[in-house]
Amino acid sequence: EFDMHFSARMGREQSLKQLLEKYEDQYDFILIDCSPTLGLATINSLVASNKVLIPLQTEYYSMKGLSLIFDTIEQIKTNDLNKNLDIFGIVLTLFDKRKRLHNDVKELITKNFGDILFDSVIRSNADLATAPSHYKSIFDYSPNSYGANDYKSLGNEIIKRIKKEAN
């Protein structure tokens, strides 16, 4: 819907940034959750952001998508849409240690992106898939599940990284 509404506008890549500018003094952080596609809504989100957190499924095609997001970020910077855009980190998701492919992807990503890869890994968990169908967060639906614990760990790691960058 965003793409259809804003696609004909001039300066359409700046639409979300312009909307959010009036709120930047009211919040320390504004989080924008994007779909895994690179449509106009995602481009707008990247133009409006300072940092990008990349969730990466431990699958082959996700690794191919990683190069696409890196290329897109570079294009946004080189085309003067947002020179301050940086990658905050990569977090592995839907990880199942029993699957060889998942372990291979984790090893490859760690080898190539270890400096920006979060230690926290979001494991594959049925409760994570089920919670939205009950209109609940994982913390309300199953607060002691692997999924909830993994996201708590990630949250703590994000806070530590923010504090480290602030110093």
Short mmCIF file of the C-alpha atoms (twelve columns), coordinates in Angstrom:
data_MODEL
# 
_entry.id   MODEL 
# 
loop_
_atom_site.group_PDB 
_atom_site.id 
_atom_site.type_symbol 
_atom_site.label_atom_id 
_atom_site.label_alt_id 
_atom_site.label_comp_id 
_atom_site.label_asym_id 
_atom_site.label_seq_id 
_atom_site.Cartn_x 
_atom_site.Cartn_y 
_atom_site.Cartn_z 
_atom_site.pdbx_PDB_model_num 
ATOM 1   C CA . GLU A 1   0.000  0.000   0.000  1 
ATOM 2   C CA . PHE A 2   2.864  2.416   0.845  1 
ATOM 3   C CA . ASP A 3   4.496  1.719   -2.505 1 
ATOM 4   C CA . MET A 4   1.288  2.410   -4.432 1 
ATOM 5   C CA . HIS A 5   0.465  5.591   -2.499 1 
ATOM 6   C CA . PHE A 6   3.910  7.179   -2.723 1 
ATOM 7   C CA . SER A 7   5.281  5.816   -6.020 1 
ATOM 8   C CA . ALA A 8   4.132  8.793   -8.135 1 
ATOM 9   C CA . ARG A 9   5.406  11.475  -5.736 1 
ATOM 10  C CA . MET A 10  8.475  13.568  -6.410 1 
ATOM 11  C CA . GLY A 11  11.205 12.857  -3.890 1 
ATOM 12  C CA . ARG A 12  9.349  9.686   -2.931 1 
ATOM 13  C CA . GLU A 13  12.443 8.161   -1.302 1 
ATOM 14  C CA . GLN A 14  12.349 10.957  1.307  1 
ATOM 15  C CA . SER A 15  8.655  10.634  2.270  1 
ATOM 16  C CA . LEU A 16  9.103  8.656   5.483  1 
ATOM 17  C CA . LYS A 17  12.113 10.712  6.561  1 
ATOM 18  C CA . GLN A 18  10.076 13.908  6.224  1 
ATOM 19  C CA . LEU A 19  7.221  12.406  8.258  1 
ATOM 20  C CA . LEU A 20  9.531  11.228  11.048 1 
ATOM 21  C CA . GLU A 21  11.595 14.428  11.328 1 
ATOM 22  C CA . LYS A 22  8.912  16.103  13.423 1 
ATOM 23  C CA . TYR A 23  9.214  13.332  16.045 1 
ATOM 24  C CA . GLU A 24  12.990 12.969  16.304 1 
ATOM 25  C CA . ASP A 25  13.265 15.274  19.325 1 
ATOM 26  C CA . GLN A 26  10.575 13.323  21.185 1 
ATOM 27  C CA . TYR A 27  12.257 9.888   21.043 1 
ATOM 28  C CA . ASP A 28  15.684 8.419   21.648 1 
ATOM 29  C CA . PHE A 29  14.992 5.663   19.115 1 
ATOM 30  C CA . ILE A 30  12.472 5.006   16.407 1 
ATOM 31  C CA . LEU A 31  12.427 1.415   15.185 1 
ATOM 32  C CA . ILE A 32  11.120 0.644   11.721 1 
ATOM 33  C CA . ASP A 33  10.310 -2.986  10.962 1 
ATOM 34  C CA . CYS A 34  10.463 -3.707  7.245  1 
ATOM 35  C CA . SER A 35  9.373  -6.566  5.078  1 
ATOM 36  C CA . PRO A 36  12.184 -8.617  3.530  1 
ATOM 37  C CA . THR A 37  11.618 -6.992  0.144  1 
ATOM 38  C CA . LEU A 38  13.368 -3.950  -1.256 1 
ATOM 39  C CA . GLY A 39  10.306 -1.977  -2.294 1 
ATOM 40  C CA . LEU A 40  9.708  1.718   -1.864 1 
ATOM 41  C CA . ALA A 41  8.726  1.321   1.816  1 
ATOM 42  C CA . THR A 42  12.053 -0.330  2.628  1 
ATOM 43  C CA . ILE A 43  14.028 2.240   0.631  1 
ATOM 44  C CA . ASN A 44  12.174 5.000   2.528  1 
ATOM 45  C CA . SER A 45  13.041 3.302   5.810  1 
ATOM 46  C CA . LEU A 46  16.726 3.131   4.876  1 
ATOM 47  C CA . VAL A 47  16.747 6.790   3.828  1 
ATOM 48  C CA . ALA A 48  15.095 7.763   7.145  1 
ATOM 49  C CA . SER A 49  17.425 5.649   9.322  1 
ATOM 50  C CA . ASN A 50  20.834 6.040   10.871 1 
ATOM 51  C CA . LYS A 51  21.434 2.350   11.532 1 
ATOM 52  C CA . VAL A 52  20.285 -0.924  10.006 1 
ATOM 53  C CA . LEU A 53  19.798 -4.153  11.938 1 
ATOM 54  C CA . ILE A 54  19.700 -7.032  9.478  1 
ATOM 55  C CA . PRO A 55  17.899 -10.204 10.527 1 
ATOM 56  C CA . LEU A 56  19.280 -13.081 8.473  1 
ATOM 57  C CA . GLN A 57  17.673 -16.485 8.200  1 
ATOM 58  C CA . THR A 58  20.256 -19.241 8.220  1 
ATOM 59  C CA . GLU A 59  19.399 -20.323 4.674  1 
ATOM 60  C CA . TYR A 60  21.252 -20.134 1.371  1 
ATOM 61  C CA . TYR A 61  18.966 -17.585 -0.349 1 
ATOM 62  C CA . SER A 62  19.148 -15.284 2.657  1 
ATOM 63  C CA . MET A 63  22.889 -15.007 2.136  1 
ATOM 64  C CA . LYS A 64  22.263 -13.981 -1.470 1 
ATOM 65  C CA . GLY A 65  19.824 -11.340 -0.190 1 
ATOM 66  C CA . LEU A 66  22.510 -10.023 2.145  1 
ATOM 67  C CA . SER A 67  24.619 -8.836  -0.789 1 
ATOM 68  C CA . LEU A 68  21.521 -7.117  -2.203 1 
ATOM 69  C CA . ILE A 69  20.901 -5.174  1.015  1 
ATOM 70  C CA . PHE A 70  24.594 -4.183  1.191  1 
ATOM 71  C CA . ASP A 71  24.423 -2.966  -2.424 1 
ATOM 72  C CA . THR A 72  21.227 -1.042  -1.717 1 
ATOM 73  C CA . ILE A 73  22.762 0.646   1.338  1 
ATOM 74  C CA . GLU A 74  25.788 1.617   -0.736 1 
ATOM 75  C CA . GLN A 75  23.548 3.052   -3.487 1 
ATOM 76  C CA . ILE A 76  21.603 5.083   -0.939 1 
ATOM 77  C CA . LYS A 77  24.860 6.513   0.402  1 
ATOM 78  C CA . THR A 78  26.473 7.221   -2.970 1 
ATOM 79  C CA . ASN A 79  23.313 8.837   -4.361 1 
ATOM 80  C CA . ASP A 80  23.237 11.297  -1.452 1 
ATOM 81  C CA . LEU A 81  19.949 9.936   -0.112 1 
ATOM 82  C CA . ASN A 82  21.506 9.168   3.290  1 
ATOM 83  C CA . LYS A 83  25.279 9.410   3.705  1 
ATOM 84  C CA . ASN A 84  25.005 8.591   7.443  1 
ATOM 85  C CA . LEU A 85  23.434 5.154   6.989  1 
ATOM 86  C CA . ASP A 86  25.444 2.410   8.687  1 
ATOM 87  C CA . ILE A 87  24.945 -1.248  9.422  1 
ATOM 88  C CA . PHE A 88  24.332 -1.710  13.133 1 
ATOM 89  C CA . GLY A 89  24.623 -5.460  12.959 1 
ATOM 90  C CA . ILE A 90  23.413 -8.781  11.651 1 
ATOM 91  C CA . VAL A 91  21.380 -11.215 13.748 1 
ATOM 92  C CA . LEU A 92  20.868 -14.823 12.696 1 
ATOM 93  C CA . THR A 93  17.257 -15.993 12.864 1 
ATOM 94  C CA . LEU A 94  15.275 -19.222 12.549 1 
ATOM 95  C CA . PHE A 95  18.432 -21.112 13.482 1 
ATOM 96  C CA . ASP A 96  18.256 -24.856 14.079 1 
ATOM 97  C CA . LYS A 97  21.557 -26.300 15.267 1 
ATOM 98  C CA . ARG A 98  20.465 -29.776 14.119 1 
ATOM 99  C CA . LYS A 99  20.531 -28.685 10.474 1 
ATOM 100 C CA . ARG A 100 23.886 -28.821 8.733  1 
ATOM 101 C CA . LEU A 101 22.962 -25.982 6.351  1 
ATOM 102 C CA . HIS A 102 22.147 -23.690 9.275  1 
ATOM 103 C CA . ASN A 103 25.491 -24.441 10.913 1 
ATOM 104 C CA . ASP A 104 27.317 -23.931 7.610  1 
ATOM 105 C CA . VAL A 105 25.596 -20.565 7.053  1 
ATOM 106 C CA . LYS A 106 26.350 -19.509 10.623 1 
ATOM 107 C CA . GLU A 107 30.012 -20.423 10.177 1 
ATOM 108 C CA . LEU A 108 30.260 -18.566 6.863  1 
ATOM 109 C CA . ILE A 109 28.550 -15.435 8.193  1 
ATOM 110 C CA . THR A 110 30.705 -15.498 11.335 1 
ATOM 111 C CA . LYS A 111 33.842 -15.799 9.191  1 
ATOM 112 C CA . ASN A 112 32.878 -12.942 6.864  1 
ATOM 113 C CA . PHE A 113 30.917 -10.605 9.142  1 
ATOM 114 C CA . GLY A 114 31.998 -11.523 12.659 1 
ATOM 115 C CA . ASP A 115 32.737 -7.896  13.530 1 
ATOM 116 C CA . ILE A 116 29.090 -6.870  13.016 1 
ATOM 117 C CA . LEU A 117 27.380 -10.182 13.801 1 
ATOM 118 C CA . PHE A 118 25.498 -10.321 17.075 1 
ATOM 119 C CA . ASP A 119 26.397 -13.198 19.395 1 
ATOM 120 C CA . SER A 120 22.712 -13.707 20.129 1 
ATOM 121 C CA . VAL A 121 21.002 -16.089 17.730 1 
ATOM 122 C CA . ILE A 122 17.232 -16.390 17.375 1 
ATOM 123 C CA . ARG A 123 16.543 -20.106 17.311 1 
ATOM 124 C CA . SER A 124 13.691 -21.652 15.405 1 
ATOM 125 C CA . ASN A 125 10.815 -21.918 17.852 1 
ATOM 126 C CA . ALA A 126 7.167  -22.884 17.358 1 
ATOM 127 C CA . ASP A 127 6.045  -20.306 19.924 1 
ATOM 128 C CA . LEU A 128 7.577  -17.507 17.830 1 
ATOM 129 C CA . ALA A 129 5.495  -18.626 14.868 1 
ATOM 130 C CA . THR A 130 2.322  -19.091 16.925 1 
ATOM 131 C CA . ALA A 131 2.317  -15.928 19.078 1 
ATOM 132 C CA . PRO A 132 1.220  -13.529 16.289 1 
ATOM 133 C CA . SER A 133 -1.837 -15.657 15.504 1 
ATOM 134 C CA . HIS A 134 -2.925 -15.027 19.107 1 
ATOM 135 C CA . TYR A 135 -2.225 -11.279 18.707 1 
ATOM 136 C CA . LYS A 136 0.475  -11.467 21.363 1 
ATOM 137 C CA . SER A 137 4.165  -10.805 21.551 1 
ATOM 138 C CA . ILE A 138 6.376  -13.750 22.391 1 
ATOM 139 C CA . PHE A 139 6.831  -12.240 25.859 1 
ATOM 140 C CA . ASP A 140 3.086  -12.339 26.499 1 
ATOM 141 C CA . TYR A 141 2.432  -15.639 24.745 1 
ATOM 142 C CA . SER A 142 5.311  -17.747 26.057 1 
ATOM 143 C CA . PRO A 143 7.697  -15.689 28.206 1 
ATOM 144 C CA . ASN A 144 9.941  -18.640 29.105 1 
ATOM 145 C CA . SER A 145 10.297 -20.049 25.584 1 
ATOM 146 C CA . TYR A 146 13.543 -20.247 23.642 1 
ATOM 147 C CA . GLY A 147 12.212 -17.494 21.407 1 
ATOM 148 C CA . ALA A 148 11.539 -15.114 24.288 1 
ATOM 149 C CA . ASN A 149 14.914 -15.850 25.855 1 
ATOM 150 C CA . ASP A 150 16.711 -15.359 22.538 1 
ATOM 151 C CA . TYR A 151 15.047 -11.987 21.995 1 
ATOM 152 C CA . LYS A 152 15.835 -10.907 25.569 1 
ATOM 153 C CA . SER A 153 19.463 -11.810 24.933 1 
ATOM 154 C CA . LEU A 154 19.459 -9.855  21.675 1 
ATOM 155 C CA . GLY A 155 17.844 -6.865  23.381 1 
ATOM 156 C CA . ASN A 156 20.535 -6.832  26.047 1 
ATOM 157 C CA . GLU A 157 23.246 -7.125  23.417 1 
ATOM 158 C CA . ILE A 158 21.731 -4.249  21.416 1 
ATOM 159 C CA . ILE A 159 21.711 -2.051  24.530 1 
ATOM 160 C CA . LYS A 160 25.379 -2.884  25.206 1 
ATOM 161 C CA . ARG A 161 26.308 -2.064  21.611 1 
ATOM 162 C CA . ILE A 162 24.424 1.256   21.739 1 
ATOM 163 C CA . LYS A 163 26.203 2.207   24.964 1 
ATOM 164 C CA . LYS A 164 29.567 1.207   23.514 1 
ATOM 165 C CA . GLU A 165 28.975 3.320   20.389 1 
ATOM 166 C CA . ALA A 166 27.911 6.303   22.539 1 
ATOM 167 C CA . ASN A 167 31.256 6.331   24.365 1 
# 
